[in-house]
Amino acid sequence: MKKETQKYLRSAALSIVVLLDHVRKLEGSDEPLASFSGPKFRDSVKELATAIDKEATRFIIACKPPALDAEIRALCPKINAGLFHLVKKADSIPKTAGKLYLEAIQKAICRSLISAVGLINSFIEEKVEIDKAALYEVSYTSASGIFWEHCKTLVQLPADNRAAAILAWQSSIGSLVKDAVEELDETVKEYKDSETSKDCGKQNADDEFSDDSMDDLDPDIPPGRLEQVLKVQRLLTSTKHACDKIGLRCIRDCKVLDEEHVMWLDRLVDLGKPVQDAVDELSAALFIDDDSWLQQVEIESSKLRKVLSGLITLAITFVDDSHLKWFETCRKQLDAAHESTSIVR
């Protein structure tokens, strides 16, 4: 590849970095929500991503030795123009389309721009610097593979803020709370199984495995804490039921996407994150090594009830009337709880 072509490619990569800096500051336009259609936006981006993908494939072929310098110089402006139009489309999204929706679009486009720079960098000697943290996220494959992968991501953009909220809830709050509950359930089961095994070992003292082998089954739950662990288990299970209900009945079943409902979905995810954090902190408190564990469990239990109650209060705002009684009962039980909570399903 000629030095002039390398300089040309580097200039193209620098232009993409400018677009990247712009997208990182994306806040949404002041246009009314009624003027914007998420499905139409997604379809137009899909067409654009497909076109960019085709030009990128031709570009990669042209860069293979012996490099076709004239072809490379002809294709670069087409790729950059496609990326520019992609960013321009993102600029048209109104603020009222929803924070989660904007973040999903912003993330997908940023990754595509980063991967485009990475693709060009793989063919030039003087590399263009890009965000290291973002590079780390896409470093699992080759540069060409990265670009194709992120073109696919653009095709799969959420259609609206409800779809973005569903993805955010499922990938973080819902799944992480579920994991925490399942881990504690497994810990309790192992503890009970080990206690049963020890009892069997005492009844069969002559058995060759009833001595040392039973002593090796050290339970994760420290001695004397099972009662508190079971209380926490009930509270975490109740939390999971509430999070599942919100994910299904509030987020997935949200039929109206006016500005109030869009903001409601954003706030549900925002208030769900402290619930997720509180679940983690409470689970960890059960296994503190010193005598402060019980006090810390009580503190973290109180925090979890408080943030969960706030989340449920918000959920009630627009939830369908058929589910209102469940949420109101759930909130009352949380507010009245002192030691543990058992929420009806």
C-alpha positions in Angstrom: 0.0 0.0 0.0 1.4 3.4 -1.0 2.3 5.9 1.7 -0.2 8.4 0.2 -3.0 5.8 0.6 -1.9 5.2 4.2 -2.2 8.9 5.0 -5.6 9.0 3.3 -6.8 6.1 5.4 -5.5 7.7 8.6 -7.3 10.9 7.7 -10.5 8.9 7.2 -10.0 7.2 10.6 -9.6 10.6 12.3 -12.8 11.8 10.7 -14.6 8.8 12.3 -13.1 9.7 15.7 -14.7 13.1 15.3 -18.1 11.4 14.7 -17.4 9.2 17.7 -16.8 12.2 20.0 -20.0 13.7 18.8 -22.1 10.6 19.4 -20.7 10.3 22.9 -22.3 13.6 23.7 -25.7 12.6 22.2 -28.6 14.0 24.3 -31.4 13.9 21.9 -33.1 16.6 19.9 -35.9 19.0 21.0 -38.3 17.7 18.4 -41.7 16.3 19.7 -42.0 12.6 20.2 -45.0 12.5 17.8 -42.6 13.3 14.9 -40.4 10.3 15.6 -41.1 6.6 14.7 -38.8 4.0 16.4 -39.6 1.2 13.9 -39.0 3.5 10.9 -35.7 4.7 12.4 -34.7 1.1 13.0 -35.6 0.1 9.4 -33.6 3.0 8.0 -30.6 2.2 10.1 -30.8 -1.4 9.0 -30.7 -0.4 5.3 -27.8 2.0 6.0 -25.9 -0.6 8.0 -26.3 -3.2 5.2 -24.9 -0.7 2.7 -21.9 0.2 5.0 -21.3 -3.5 5.5 -21.1 -4.1 1.7 -18.7 -1.2 1.2 -16.5 -2.4 4.1 -16.3 -5.9 2.6 -15.1 -4.4 -0.7 -12.6 -2.2 1.3 -11.1 -5.2 3.1 -10.7 -7.1 -0.2 -9.0 -4.0 -1.7 -6.6 -3.7 1.2 -5.3 -7.3 0.9 -1.9 -7.5 -0.8 -1.3 -6.4 -3.4 -3.4 -3.4 -2.3 -5.6 -1.7 -4.8 -4.9 1.9 -3.9 -7.3 3.5 -6.3 -10.1 1.2 -5.1 -9.3 2.0 -1.4 -9.4 5.7 -2.1 -12.7 5.4 -3.8 -14.3 3.3 -1.0 -13.2 5.2 2.0 -15.4 8.3 1.3 -18.4 6.0 0.8 -17.9 4.3 4.2 -17.3 7.6 6.0 -20.4 9.1 4.3 -22.5 6.1 5.5 -21.2 6.5 9.1 -21.9 10.3 8.9 -25.5 9.6 7.8 -25.8 7.1 10.7 -24.8 9.7 13.2 -27.1 12.3 11.6 -30.0 9.9 12.0 -29.1 9.5 15.7 -29.2 13.3 16.1 -32.8 13.2 15.0 -34.0 11.2 17.9 -36.0 13.4 20.4 -35.0 13.5 24.0 -38.6 12.3 24.9 -38.0 9.0 23.1 -36.5 7.8 26.4 -33.1 7.7 28.1 -32.8 4.0 27.8 -33.6 4.1 24.1 -31.1 6.9 23.5 -28.4 5.0 25.4 -29.0 1.8 23.4 -28.7 3.7 20.1 -25.7 5.6 21.3 -23.9 2.5 22.5 -24.5 0.6 19.3 -23.3 3.5 17.1 -20.3 4.2 19.2 -19.2 0.6 19.0 -19.6 0.6 15.2 -17.6 3.7 14.9 -14.9 2.4 17.1 -14.7 -0.9 15.2 -14.5 1.1 11.9 -11.5 2.9 13.2 -10.0 -0.4 14.4 -10.6 -1.8 10.9 -8.6 1.0 9.3 -5.9 0.8 11.9 -5.3 -2.8 11.0 -4.1 -1.6 7.5 -2.0 1.5 8.5 1.3 1.9 10.3 0.6 5.1 12.2 -2.5 4.1 14.2 -5.3 6.4 15.3 -5.9 6.3 19.0 -9.4 5.4 20.2 -11.1 4.8 23.6 -9.2 2.0 25.3 -12.1 0.9 27.5 -14.4 0.6 24.5 -11.7 -1.2 22.5 -11.5 -3.7 25.3 -15.2 -4.5 24.9 -14.7 -5.4 21.3 -11.2 -7.0 21.5 -12.5 -10.6 21.4 -12.2 -10.9 17.6 -10.4 -9.6 14.5 -10.9 -6.1 13.2 -13.0 -7.2 10.2 -15.0 -9.5 12.4 -15.6 -6.6 14.8 -17.0 -4.4 12.1 -19.3 -7.0 10.7 -20.5 -7.9 14.2 -21.4 -4.3 15.0 -23.2 -3.8 11.7 -25.4 -6.7 12.9 -25.9 -4.8 16.2 -27.2 -1.8 14.3 -29.7 -4.0 12.5 -31.0 -5.2 15.9 -31.6 -1.9 17.6 -34.6 -1.7 19.9 -37.7 -0.3 18.3 -38.6 2.1 21.2 -37.9 2.8 24.8 -40.1 -0.1 26.0 -37.9 -2.5 24.0 -34.8 -0.8 25.4 -36.2 -1.1 29.0 -37.0 -4.8 28.5 -33.4 -5.5 27.4 -31.9 -3.4 30.3 -34.2 -5.1 32.9 -33.6 -8.6 31.6 -29.8 -8.2 31.2 -29.1 -6.6 34.6 -31.8 -6.3 37.3 -33.9 -9.3 36.6 -31.1 -11.7 35.8 -28.8 -10.6 38.6 -31.5 -10.7 41.3 -32.5 -14.2 40.0 -28.9 -15.3 40.2 -28.5 -14.1 43.8 -31.7 -15.9 44.9 -30.6 -19.1 43.2 -27.1 -19.0 44.7 -28.6 -18.5 48.2 -31.1 -21.3 47.6 -28.2 -23.6 46.6 -26.2 -22.6 49.6 -29.1 -23.4 51.9 -29.7 -26.8 50.2 -26.0 -27.7 50.5 -26.1 -26.8 54.2 -29.1 -28.9 54.9 -27.7 -31.8 52.8 -24.4 -31.6 54.8 -26.3 -31.7 58.1 -28.3 -34.7 56.9 -25.0 -36.4 55.9 -23.5 -35.7 59.3 -26.5 -37.2 61.0 -26.2 -40.3 58.9 -22.5 -40.4 59.7 -23.2 -40.5 63.4 -25.7 -43.3 63.0 -23.1 -45.3 61.1 -20.0 -44.6 63.1 -18.4 -47.9 62.0 -18.6 -47.0 58.3 -15.2 -46.2 56.8 -16.4 -42.9 55.3 -18.3 -41.7 58.4 -15.4 -39.9 60.0 -13.1 -37.8 57.9 -15.2 -37.7 54.7 -18.1 -36.1 56.6 -15.9 -33.5 58.2 -14.7 -32.4 54.8 -18.3 -31.2 53.9 -17.9 -27.7 55.4 -21.1 -25.7 54.7 -20.8 -22.1 53.4 -23.2 -20.9 56.1 -21.3 -20.2 59.3 -22.6 -22.0 62.4 -25.6 -20.4 64.2 -26.7 -18.3 61.2 -29.2 -20.6 59.5 -32.3 -18.9 61.1 -31.2 -15.4 59.7 -30.2 -17.0 56.4 -33.7 -18.4 56.0 -35.2 -15.0 56.8 -33.0 -13.4 54.2 -33.9 -16.1 51.7 -37.6 -15.3 52.1 -36.9 -11.6 51.6 -34.8 -12.2 48.5 -37.4 -14.6 47.0 -40.0 -11.9 47.6 -37.8 -9.4 45.9 -37.4 -11.7 42.9 -41.2 -12.1 42.6 -41.6 -8.3 42.7 -38.9 -7.8 40.0 -40.4 -10.5 37.8 -43.8 -8.9 38.1 -42.4 -5.4 37.3 -40.5 -6.8 34.3 -43.6 -8.5 32.9 -46.6 -6.4 34.0 -45.1 -2.9 34.0 -42.3 -2.9 31.3 -43.3 -5.7 28.9 -47.0 -5.0 29.0 -46.7 -1.2 28.7 -49.0 -0.4 25.8 -48.8 3.4 25.8 -45.6 5.3 24.9 -46.4 8.9 25.5 -43.8 11.1 27.3 -45.1 10.2 30.7 -44.9 6.4 30.1 -41.5 6.8 28.5 -40.2 8.6 31.6 -41.8 6.0 33.8 -40.0 3.2 32.0 -36.7 5.0 32.5 -37.3 5.6 36.2 -38.3 1.9 36.7 -34.9 0.8 35.4 -33.1 3.6 37.4 -34.9 2.5 40.7 -34.3 -1.1 39.9 -30.5 -0.8 40.0 -30.4 0.1 43.8 -32.6 -3.0 44.4 -30.0 -5.1 42.6 -27.2 -3.5 44.6 -29.1 -4.0 47.9 -29.6 -7.7 47.1 -25.9 -8.1 46.5 -25.0 -6.3 49.7 -27.5 -8.3 51.8 -26.2 -11.6 50.4 -22.6 -10.6 51.2 -23.5 -9.5 54.8 -24.6 -13.1 55.7 -21.0 -14.3 55.4 -19.1 -11.5 57.2 -16.4 -13.2 59.3 -16.7 -11.1 62.5 -19.5 -10.5 65.0 -20.8 -7.5 63.2 -22.6 -9.7 60.6 -26.0 -9.7 62.3 -26.2 -5.9 62.6 -25.1 -5.6 59.0 -27.7 -8.1 57.9 -30.4 -6.0 59.6 -29.1 -2.8 58.1 -28.9 -4.3 54.5 -32.4 -5.9 54.9 -33.8 -2.5 55.9 -32.1 -0.9 52.9 -33.5 -3.5 50.5 -37.1 -3.1 51.8 -36.8 0.6 51.5 -35.6 0.7 47.9 -37.9 -2.1 46.9 -40.8 -0.3 48.4 -39.9 2.8 46.4 -39.7 0.8 43.2 -43.1 -0.8 43.8 -44.6 2.7 44.5 -43.4 3.8 41.2 -44.6 0.6 39.5 -48.1 1.3 40.7 -48.2 4.6 38.8 -49.3 3.1 35.5 -49.7 -0.6 36.1 -52.9 -2.2 34.8 -55.7 -2.2 37.4 -55.8 -6.0 37.4 -52.3 -6.1 39.0 -52.8 -3.1 41.3 -53.9 -5.0 44.3 -50.9 -7.3 44.2 -48.5 -4.4 44.1 -50.3 -2.5 46.9 -50.3 -5.6 49.1 -46.7 -6.1 48.4 -45.8 -2.5 49.3 -47.8 -2.6 52.6 -46.1 -5.8 53.7 -42.7 -4.3 53.0 -43.5 -1.1 54.9 -44.7 -3.1 57.9 -41.8 -5.6 58.0 -39.3 -5.5 60.8 -37.4 -8.8 60.5 -38.4 -10.5 57.3 -41.0 -10.2 54.5 -43.2 -12.8 52.9 -44.8 -11.3 49.8 -47.8 -13.0 48.3 -47.4 -14.1 44.6 
